[in-house]
Amino acid sequence: MPRLPDGDPAPASGNLPTEATRGLGERPFGIYLHVPFCRVRCGYCDFNTYTLTELGPGAGTSSFVDTALVELALARDVLGDSAPRVDTIFVGGGTPTMLPASDLVRAVDGIRQRFGLADDVEVTTEANPDSVTPESLRELADGGFTRVSLGMQSAVPHVLATLDRTHDPEGVGRAVHAARNAGLVTSVDLIYGTPGESLDDWRRSLDQAISLEPDHVSAYALVVEEGTKLAAQVRRGEVPRPDDDDEATKYELADEVLASAGFDWYEVSNWTRTAAGRCRHNDGYWAGGDWWGIGPGAHSHVGGVRWWNVKHPRAYAGRLAERASPAAGRETLTDEQLRDEQVLLRVRVRDGLGVDDLDDTGRRAVAGLVADGLVDGFAAVRDRRVVLTLRGRLLADTVVRRLLG
């Protein structure tokens, strides 16, 4: 599990510099709620998650939403009259649906009461296919949720076993069907590059995902993160490290298969059938919007100030029991850092980055990136936007480095 960033001390009050709250509401504003509970810890995952046997008194599922509501109240006090209505809510984890649906609805009601919700608010929860039922999904939809993101990962049993996933592949279809019947926008998340996964395995997962007719598909390359079970297995030679060329081939196959089924990419790892299927909460991140992260280890960003909460659920609950901010540290981004992050994030989306938003070094680099087939020349000349080609998506980090000089 990664350590928290270094930063400046965060005040116990949670108060922000005055300049950070200027312009609130002019940018997208979201709430992220991190639910850190999982039934088992998947071998590849380095997120801030805990199985229930790891947690002591005061940090379990039964009291979690009550604790989160205390941080929500603190957030509303800190933002004061500047607090905007919430455009998007994203409940992630962990496995948020380890909590009862009634608790998740109660969290959304708490956000509504303290901030107010936009008329077209998007409310998403992540879920495992075996952690939802038709009844729980209906309760979520009736309680204000609009979208569910299901962790499918693969349709192949031996790949799921390597990833330590517990669900039956057949259960994904049942979960998608139930979510659709409840009126929820559905997304399925896939992982490619798992040790032992063949190209035919990956195609089988793609074909199965498409056959479910979701509104949205995410596909991420497996990354071996230090400190995980998978990293230890790779280090001991028990499984091979994912191969970059294999993952590139699988990404190209994903784009081809998804495009033939009517899905367009809108961010390097995300495809959707329609604009309405996009994850607007993630769009807010990529556009440099504002969000308040609730929960242990959650990160926030408001007006160029970024902060992060203490990681352990017991420490998180303890801070809030004392009516103190759970923030462990924070940093105020410089203009240069904000510009660099804009380049890093905006380059990854289909809409691209304006050439005129780059500095002189970046603008000079565009012609070479077009010549190398990494940036769409038509978009660069006609629209004056940096838009990645398929090859550019595979080498997005290279494009960013060249634009930043």
CORKA-V678013 format. One record per residue. N is the residue number from 1. PHI is phi in radians with two decimals (NA if undefined). NEAR is the number of other C-alpha atoms within 8 Angstrom. D_CENTER is the distance of its C-alpha to the mean C-alpha in whole Angstrom. Layout:
n:N phi:PHI near:NEAR d_center:D_CENTER
n:N phi:PHI near:NEAR d_center:D_CENTER
//
This chain:
n:1 phi:NA near:8 d_center:17
n:2 phi:-1.17 near:7 d_center:16
n:3 phi:-1.36 near:4 d_center:18
n:4 phi:-1.21 near:7 d_center:18
n:5 phi:-1.13 near:5 d_center:18
n:6 phi:-1.34 near:5 d_center:22
n:7 phi:-3.03 near:7 d_center:23
n:8 phi:-1.43 near:7 d_center:25
n:9 phi:-1.06 near:7 d_center:26
n:10 phi:-1.76 near:10 d_center:24
n:11 phi:-1.16 near:8 d_center:27
n:12 phi:-1.08 near:9 d_center:27
n:13 phi:-1.27 near:6 d_center:28
n:14 phi:1.40 near:12 d_center:24
n:15 phi:-1.06 near:7 d_center:26
n:16 phi:-1.90 near:8 d_center:25
n:17 phi:-1.02 near:6 d_center:27
n:18 phi:-0.96 near:6 d_center:28
n:19 phi:-1.15 near:6 d_center:27
n:20 phi:-1.20 near:10 d_center:23
n:21 phi:-1.60 near:12 d_center:24
n:22 phi:-1.20 near:8 d_center:26
n:23 phi:1.43 near:7 d_center:24
n:24 phi:-1.01 near:13 d_center:22
n:25 phi:1.67 near:10 d_center:22
n:26 phi:-1.43 near:5 d_center:22
n:27 phi:-1.97 near:8 d_center:19
n:28 phi:-0.98 near:9 d_center:16
n:29 phi:-2.24 near:15 d_center:15
n:30 phi:-2.21 near:14 d_center:12
n:31 phi:-2.07 near:12 d_center:12
n:32 phi:-1.90 near:13 d_center:9
n:33 phi:-2.02 near:12 d_center:11
n:34 phi:-1.68 near:15 d_center:11
n:35 phi:-1.80 near:12 d_center:13
n:36 phi:-1.55 near:14 d_center:14
n:37 phi:-1.66 near:14 d_center:16
n:38 phi:-2.41 near:12 d_center:17
n:39 phi:-1.20 near:8 d_center:20
n:40 phi:-2.37 near:5 d_center:20
n:41 phi:-1.63 near:10 d_center:18
n:42 phi:-1.16 near:8 d_center:17
n:43 phi:-1.13 near:10 d_center:19
n:44 phi:-1.68 near:13 d_center:16
n:45 phi:-1.56 near:8 d_center:14
n:46 phi:-2.05 near:11 d_center:14
n:47 phi:-1.22 near:8 d_center:11
n:48 phi:-1.39 near:11 d_center:13
n:49 phi:-2.29 near:11 d_center:15
n:50 phi:-2.52 near:11 d_center:18
n:51 phi:-1.42 near:11 d_center:21
n:52 phi:-1.13 near:9 d_center:23
n:53 phi:-1.25 near:5 d_center:26
n:54 phi:-1.47 near:6 d_center:24
n:55 phi:-1.88 near:11 d_center:25
n:56 phi:-1.66 near:8 d_center:28
n:57 phi:-1.03 near:6 d_center:29
n:58 phi:1.46 near:7 d_center:27
n:59 phi:-2.32 near:11 d_center:24
n:60 phi:-1.61 near:10 d_center:23
n:61 phi:-1.22 near:8 d_center:22
n:62 phi:-1.15 near:5 d_center:25
n:63 phi:-1.83 near:9 d_center:25
n:64 phi:-1.09 near:9 d_center:21
n:65 phi:-1.14 near:12 d_center:20
n:66 phi:-1.02 near:7 d_center:24
n:67 phi:-1.17 near:11 d_center:22
n:68 phi:-1.07 near:11 d_center:19
n:69 phi:-1.14 near:10 d_center:22
n:70 phi:-1.15 near:9 d_center:24
n:71 phi:-1.17 near:13 d_center:21
n:72 phi:-1.05 near:12 d_center:20
n:73 phi:-1.11 near:9 d_center:24
n:74 phi:-1.09 near:10 d_center:24
n:75 phi:-1.04 near:10 d_center:21
n:76 phi:-1.13 near:11 d_center:23
n:77 phi:-1.15 near:7 d_center:26
n:78 phi:-1.14 near:9 d_center:25
n:79 phi:-1.36 near:9 d_center:24
n:80 phi:0.95 near:7 d_center:27
n:81 phi:-1.19 near:4 d_center:29
n:82 phi:-1.40 near:9 d_center:26
n:83 phi:-1.07 near:10 d_center:23
n:84 phi:-1.52 near:9 d_center:22
n:85 phi:-1.19 near:10 d_center:21
n:86 phi:-1.56 near:13 d_center:17
n:87 phi:-1.50 near:13 d_center:16
n:88 phi:-2.52 near:12 d_center:13
n:89 phi:-2.23 near:14 d_center:12
n:90 phi:-2.28 near:12 d_center:8
n:91 phi:-1.83 near:13 d_center:10
n:92 phi:-2.17 near:12 d_center:8
n:93 phi:-2.99 near:13 d_center:9
n:94 phi:1.07 near:13 d_center:12
n:95 phi:-2.13 near:15 d_center:13
n:96 phi:-0.95 near:16 d_center:13
n:97 phi:-1.40 near:13 d_center:16
n:98 phi:-1.26 near:9 d_center:18
n:99 phi:-1.39 near:8 d_center:19
n:100 phi:-1.03 near:8 d_center:22
n:101 phi:-0.96 near:11 d_center:21
n:102 phi:-1.09 near:8 d_center:23
n:103 phi:-1.21 near:9 d_center:21
n:104 phi:-1.13 near:13 d_center:18
n:105 phi:-1.12 near:12 d_center:20
n:106 phi:-1.11 near:9 d_center:22
n:107 phi:-1.13 near:11 d_center:19
n:108 phi:-1.12 near:10 d_center:18
n:109 phi:-1.06 near:8 d_center:22
n:110 phi:-1.12 near:10 d_center:22
n:111 phi:-1.17 near:11 d_center:19
n:112 phi:-1.05 near:9 d_center:22
n:113 phi:-1.18 near:7 d_center:25
n:114 phi:-1.58 near:9 d_center:24
n:115 phi:-2.08 near:11 d_center:22
n:116 phi:1.46 near:10 d_center:23
n:117 phi:-2.07 near:10 d_center:21
n:118 phi:-1.05 near:8 d_center:21
n:119 phi:-1.03 near:4 d_center:23
n:120 phi:-1.87 near:5 d_center:20
n:121 phi:-0.96 near:10 d_center:17
n:122 phi:-1.78 near:12 d_center:14
n:123 phi:-2.23 near:12 d_center:13
n:124 phi:-2.00 near:12 d_center:11
n:125 phi:-2.21 near:13 d_center:11
n:126 phi:-1.37 near:14 d_center:9
n:127 phi:-2.76 near:13 d_center:13
n:128 phi:-1.55 near:12 d_center:15
n:129 phi:-1.00 near:13 d_center:18
n:130 phi:-1.63 near:11 d_center:20
n:131 phi:-1.93 near:9 d_center:19
n:132 phi:-2.28 near:11 d_center:20
n:133 phi:-2.30 near:9 d_center:23
n:134 phi:-0.96 near:10 d_center:24
n:135 phi:-1.22 near:6 d_center:26
n:136 phi:-1.19 near:10 d_center:22
n:137 phi:-1.18 near:13 d_center:21
n:138 phi:-1.14 near:10 d_center:23
n:139 phi:-1.14 near:10 d_center:23
n:140 phi:-1.12 near:13 d_center:20
n:141 phi:-1.10 near:12 d_center:21
n:142 phi:-1.13 near:7 d_center:24
n:143 phi:-1.59 near:8 d_center:22
n:144 phi:1.97 near:9 d_center:20
n:145 phi:-1.25 near:14 d_center:17
n:146 phi:-2.06 near:11 d_center:16
n:147 phi:-2.68 near:12 d_center:14
n:148 phi:-2.33 near:14 d_center:13
n:149 phi:-1.99 near:12 d_center:10
n:150 phi:-1.72 near:14 d_center:12
n:151 phi:-1.42 near:11 d_center:12
n:152 phi:-1.29 near:12 d_center:15
n:153 phi:1.18 near:10 d_center:15
n:154 phi:-2.82 near:12 d_center:18
n:155 phi:-1.80 near:13 d_center:22
n:156 phi:-1.91 near:10 d_center:24
n:157 phi:-0.98 near:9 d_center:25
n:158 phi:-1.23 near:6 d_center:26
n:159 phi:-1.24 near:13 d_center:22
n:160 phi:-1.03 near:13 d_center:21
n:161 phi:-1.15 near:9 d_center:23
n:162 phi:-1.09 near:10 d_center:23
n:163 phi:-1.45 near:10 d_center:19
n:164 phi:1.14 near:9 d_center:20
n:165 phi:-1.38 near:8 d_center:19
n:166 phi:-1.76 near:7 d_center:21
n:167 phi:-1.48 near:8 d_center:21
n:168 phi:-1.40 near:8 d_center:24
n:169 phi:-0.92 near:11 d_center:23
n:170 phi:-1.17 near:6 d_center:25
n:171 phi:-1.21 near:10 d_center:23
n:172 phi:-1.13 near:12 d_center:20
n:173 phi:-1.07 near:9 d_center:22
n:174 phi:-1.11 near:9 d_center:24
n:175 phi:-1.20 near:13 d_center:20
n:176 phi:-1.10 near:12 d_center:19
n:177 phi:-1.06 near:9 d_center:23
n:178 phi:-1.16 near:11 d_center:23
n:179 phi:-1.13 near:15 d_center:20
n:180 phi:-1.15 near:10 d_center:21
n:181 phi:-1.12 near:7 d_center:25
n:182 phi:-1.41 near:10 d_center:23
n:183 phi:1.54 near:8 d_center:22
n:184 phi:-1.60 near:12 d_center:18
n:185 phi:-1.14 near:12 d_center:16
n:186 phi:-2.04 near:14 d_center:15
n:187 phi:-2.23 near:13 d_center:12
n:188 phi:-2.07 near:14 d_center:13
n:189 phi:-1.85 near:13 d_center:11
n:190 phi:-2.09 near:13 d_center:13
n:191 phi:-2.21 near:11 d_center:14
n:192 phi:-2.13 near:14 d_center:17
n:193 phi:1.70 near:12 d_center:19
n:194 phi:-1.08 near:11 d_center:20
n:195 phi:-0.91 near:10 d_center:24
n:196 phi:1.57 near:5 d_center:26
n:197 phi:-1.45 near:10 d_center:24
n:198 phi:-1.46 near:6 d_center:27
n:199 phi:-1.13 near:7 d_center:26
n:200 phi:-1.14 near:6 d_center:28
n:201 phi:-1.03 near:10 d_center:25
n:202 phi:-1.15 near:12 d_center:22
n:203 phi:-1.08 near:10 d_center:24
n:204 phi:-1.05 near:10 d_center:25
n:205 phi:-1.14 near:12 d_center:21
n:206 phi:-1.09 near:11 d_center:20
n:207 phi:-1.08 near:9 d_center:24
n:208 phi:-1.15 near:9 d_center:23
n:209 phi:-1.07 near:12 d_center:19
n:210 phi:-1.14 near:10 d_center:21
n:211 phi:-1.12 near:6 d_center:24
n:212 phi:-1.37 near:9 d_center:22
n:213 phi:0.98 near:6 d_center:21
n:214 phi:-1.27 near:12 d_center:18
n:215 phi:-1.42 near:11 d_center:17
n:216 phi:-2.65 near:14 d_center:14
n:217 phi:-2.30 near:13 d_center:13
n:218 phi:-1.96 near:11 d_center:10
n:219 phi:-2.42 near:11 d_center:12
n:220 phi:-2.11 near:9 d_center:11
n:221 phi:-1.25 near:9 d_center:14
n:222 phi:-1.15 near:10 d_center:15
n:223 phi:-2.03 near:6 d_center:15
n:224 phi:-1.50 near:10 d_center:18
n:225 phi:-1.63 near:10 d_center:17
n:226 phi:-1.03 near:8 d_center:20
n:227 phi:1.56 near:9 d_center:21
n:228 phi:-1.64 near:13 d_center:19
n:229 phi:-1.04 near:8 d_center:22
n:230 phi:-1.09 near:10 d_center:21
n:231 phi:-1.07 near:12 d_center:22
n:232 phi:-1.14 near:9 d_center:25
n:233 phi:-1.13 near:10 d_center:26
n:234 phi:-1.13 near:11 d_center:26
n:235 phi:-1.07 near:7 d_center:28
n:236 phi:-1.45 near:7 d_center:30
n:237 phi:1.40 near:7 d_center:31
n:238 phi:-1.34 near:7 d_center:30
n:239 phi:-2.38 near:8 d_center:27
n:240 phi:-1.32 near:7 d_center:27
n:241 phi:-1.21 near:7 d_center:24
n:242 phi:-0.92 near:12 d_center:22
n:243 phi:-1.70 near:7 d_center:24
n:244 phi:-1.05 near:6 d_center:23
n:245 phi:-1.16 near:6 d_center:25
n:246 phi:-1.09 near:9 d_center:24
n:247 phi:-1.17 near:12 d_center:20
n:248 phi:-1.13 near:9 d_center:21
n:249 phi:-1.07 near:8 d_center:24
n:250 phi:-1.24 near:12 d_center:21
n:251 phi:-1.14 near:11 d_center:19
n:252 phi:-1.07 near:9 d_center:22
n:253 phi:-1.13 near:9 d_center:23
n:254 phi:-1.02 near:11 d_center:20
n:255 phi:-1.11 near:9 d_center:20
n:256 phi:-1.15 near:8 d_center:24
n:257 phi:-1.18 near:10 d_center:23
n:258 phi:-1.17 near:13 d_center:20
n:259 phi:-1.09 near:9 d_center:22
n:260 phi:-1.18 near:7 d_center:26
n:261 phi:-1.68 near:7 d_center:24
n:262 phi:1.64 near:7 d_center:23
n:263 phi:-1.69 near:12 d_center:20
n:264 phi:-1.89 near:10 d_center:19
n:265 phi:-1.30 near:11 d_center:16
n:266 phi:-2.19 near:11 d_center:14
n:267 phi:-2.63 near:9 d_center:12
n:268 phi:-0.84 near:9 d_center:13
n:269 phi:-1.92 near:8 d_center:11
n:270 phi:-2.39 near:11 d_center:11
n:271 phi:-2.30 near:14 d_center:14
n:272 phi:-2.57 near:14 d_center:16
n:273 phi:-1.35 near:10 d_center:19
n:274 phi:-2.42 near:9 d_center:19
n:275 phi:-1.05 near:6 d_center:18
n:276 phi:-1.18 near:4 d_center:18
n:277 phi:-1.46 near:10 d_center:15
n:278 phi:-1.10 near:11 d_center:13
n:279 phi:-1.47 near:6 d_center:9
n:280 phi:-1.20 near:8 d_center:11
n:281 phi:-1.09 near:12 d_center:9
n:282 phi:-1.17 near:7 d_center:6
n:283 phi:-0.96 near:9 d_center:10
n:284 phi:-1.08 near:13 d_center:11
n:285 phi:-1.06 near:9 d_center:9
n:286 phi:-1.17 near:11 d_center:11
n:287 phi:-1.56 near:9 d_center:14
n:288 phi:1.33 near:7 d_center:14
n:289 phi:-1.32 near:12 d_center:14
n:290 phi:-1.86 near:15 d_center:15
n:291 phi:-2.68 near:11 d_center:13
n:292 phi:-1.96 near:12 d_center:14
n:293 phi:-1.62 near:12 d_center:12
n:294 phi:-1.80 near:13 d_center:14
n:295 phi:2.06 near:14 d_center:15
n:296 phi:-1.12 near:15 d_center:16
n:297 phi:1.35 near:12 d_center:14
n:298 phi:-1.21 near:13 d_center:12
n:299 phi:-1.84 near:11 d_center:12
n:300 phi:-2.32 near:11 d_center:13
n:301 phi:-2.62 near:12 d_center:14
n:302 phi:-2.41 near:13 d_center:18
n:303 phi:0.96 near:11 d_center:20
n:304 phi:1.52 near:10 d_center:20
n:305 phi:-1.87 near:12 d_center:20
n:306 phi:-2.09 near:12 d_center:17
n:307 phi:-2.54 near:13 d_center:17
n:308 phi:-2.51 near:14 d_center:16
n:309 phi:-1.48 near:14 d_center:17
n:310 phi:-0.99 near:11 d_center:19
n:311 phi:-1.52 near:11 d_center:18
n:312 phi:-1.35 near:8 d_center:20
n:313 phi:-0.97 near:11 d_center:20
n:314 phi:-1.23 near:11 d_center:24
n:315 phi:-1.14 near:9 d_center:24
n:316 phi:-1.06 near:14 d_center:21
n:317 phi:-1.12 near:11 d_center:24
n:318 phi:-1.13 near:8 d_center:27
n:319 phi:-1.04 near:11 d_center:26
n:320 phi:-1.24 near:13 d_center:25
n:321 phi:-1.10 near:8 d_center:28
n:322 phi:-1.61 near:6 d_center:30
n:323 phi:1.05 near:6 d_center:28
n:324 phi:-1.94 near:10 d_center:27
n:325 phi:-1.07 near:12 d_center:24
n:326 phi:-1.43 near:12 d_center:21
n:327 phi:-1.12 near:13 d_center:20
n:328 phi:-1.57 near:10 d_center:21
n:329 phi:-3.06 near:13 d_center:21
n:330 phi:-2.74 near:13 d_center:20
n:331 phi:-2.55 near:9 d_center:21
n:332 phi:-1.81 near:7 d_center:22
n:333 phi:-1.30 near:10 d_center:21
n:334 phi:-1.35 near:7 d_center:24
n:335 phi:-1.02 near:6 d_center:25
n:336 phi:-1.17 near:7 d_center:25
n:337 phi:-1.13 near:8 d_center:21
n:338 phi:-1.10 near:10 d_center:20
n:339 phi:-1.13 near:8 d_center:21
n:340 phi:-1.07 near:9 d_center:20
n:341 phi:-1.19 near:8 d_center:16
n:342 phi:-1.05 near:11 d_center:17
n:343 phi:-1.09 near:13 d_center:19
n:344 phi:-0.99 near:9 d_center:16
n:345 phi:-1.48 near:10 d_center:13
n:346 phi:-1.22 near:12 d_center:15
n:347 phi:-1.11 near:14 d_center:17
n:348 phi:-1.38 near:12 d_center:14
n:349 phi:-1.77 near:12 d_center:14
n:350 phi:-1.06 near:11 d_center:17
n:351 phi:-1.17 near:7 d_center:19
n:352 phi:1.35 near:12 d_center:19
n:353 phi:-2.14 near:11 d_center:21
n:354 phi:-1.12 near:9 d_center:24
n:355 phi:-1.02 near:11 d_center:27
n:356 phi:-1.26 near:7 d_center:28
n:357 phi:-1.46 near:6 d_center:25
n:358 phi:-1.53 near:11 d_center:26
n:359 phi:-1.42 near:7 d_center:29
n:360 phi:-1.01 near:6 d_center:32
n:361 phi:-1.07 near:10 d_center:31
n:362 phi:-1.12 near:13 d_center:28
n:363 phi:-1.10 near:12 d_center:30
n:364 phi:-1.19 near:8 d_center:32
n:365 phi:-1.36 near:10 d_center:30
n:366 phi:-1.08 near:12 d_center:29
n:367 phi:-1.04 near:8 d_center:32
n:368 phi:-1.16 near:8 d_center:32
n:369 phi:-1.18 near:11 d_center:28
n:370 phi:-1.14 near:11 d_center:30
n:371 phi:-1.07 near:7 d_center:33
n:372 phi:-1.49 near:7 d_center:31
n:373 phi:1.35 near:10 d_center:29
n:374 phi:-1.68 near:15 d_center:25
n:375 phi:-2.23 near:14 d_center:25
n:376 phi:-1.17 near:12 d_center:27
n:377 phi:-1.15 near:7 d_center:30
n:378 phi:-1.07 near:7 d_center:31
n:379 phi:-1.15 near:11 d_center:28
n:380 phi:-1.16 near:14 d_center:29
n:381 phi:-1.48 near:8 d_center:32
n:382 phi:-1.31 near:6 d_center:32
n:383 phi:-1.75 near:7 d_center:29
n:384 phi:0.91 near:10 d_center:29
n:385 phi:-2.31 near:11 d_center:25
n:386 phi:-1.57 near:14 d_center:23
n:387 phi:-2.15 near:14 d_center:22
n:388 phi:-1.26 near:15 d_center:21
n:389 phi:-1.39 near:10 d_center:23
n:390 phi:-1.03 near:8 d_center:22
n:391 phi:-1.11 near:9 d_center:24
n:392 phi:-1.13 near:12 d_center:22
n:393 phi:-1.13 near:11 d_center:18
n:394 phi:-1.19 near:8 d_center:20
n:395 phi:-2.12 near:9 d_center:21
n:396 phi:-1.03 near:11 d_center:18
n:397 phi:-1.12 near:6 d_center:19
n:398 phi:-1.12 near:7 d_center:22
n:399 phi:-1.04 near:11 d_center:22
n:400 phi:-1.07 near:11 d_center:20
n:401 phi:-1.05 near:8 d_center:23
n:402 phi:-1.24 near:9 d_center:26
n:403 phi:-1.20 near:13 d_center:25
n:404 phi:-1.54 near:9 d_center:25
n:405 phi:1.26 near:6 d_center:28
//
